[in-house]
Amino acid sequence: MDIILEGFITGLLLSFFVGATFFMLIETSMTRGFKAALWFDLGVLSCDTLLITAVYFFAAWINRMLVHSTYFNMVGGIAFIGFGVNYIISRRREESSYKANSSIVKLILNGFFVNLLNPAVTVFWLGSVTIAITQFKLSGNLAFLYFGTTMGVVALTDVAKAYFAYRLSALMKPRVLRIIYVISGVLMIGLGIIILTK
């Protein structure tokens, strides 16, 4: 029971972490629709699951090759700046046409790579898995239960965030939604610059 509670708390902490995926999930739901946000979130959750698995088995290698790698930060920073520029320039089309052209595969890949290229996400899971192994002494089925609970909480809260953002978007005018595109782009560019200058 304690393991489930610890996983629940970890999931809540991650759910309320305001990062790039948080803003993009809200933006996707408000401008493309609730279902599009769910596909985007599937990509994010798939990436998190992959990272948890990789860190669990290859923690030392990931810490050495990725977390402390200048090239990893450089690629991540440039990628986020590219995402931001794309939001500002290429997404000034009408909302309806954008929804019609939303590809499920593209949405999933966007979620996956936005999450993957954020060094903070890798550091978070590296720390979480390390604590689970060293402090909580978890392994095998217990580790699966802990991280399964964590990801379950994250998934449920993401669905709730996407749903309320979608309901809120119905009250907004197209001009406000276009402003959200620009704000999202600026935030992504800012995050990219921060990653590059670390």
Secondary structure, DSSP 4 states (H G I P E B T S, - for coil): -HHHHHHHHHHHHHHT--SHHHHHHHHHHHHH-HHHHHHHHHHHHHHHHHHHHHHHHHHHHHIIIIIT-HHHHHHHHHHHHHHHHHHHHHT-S-HHHHHHT--HHHHHHHHHHHHHT-HHHHHHHHHHHHHHHHTS---HHHHHHHHHHHHHHHHHHHHHHHHHHHHHHTTS-HHHHHHHHHHHHHHHHHHHHHHHH-
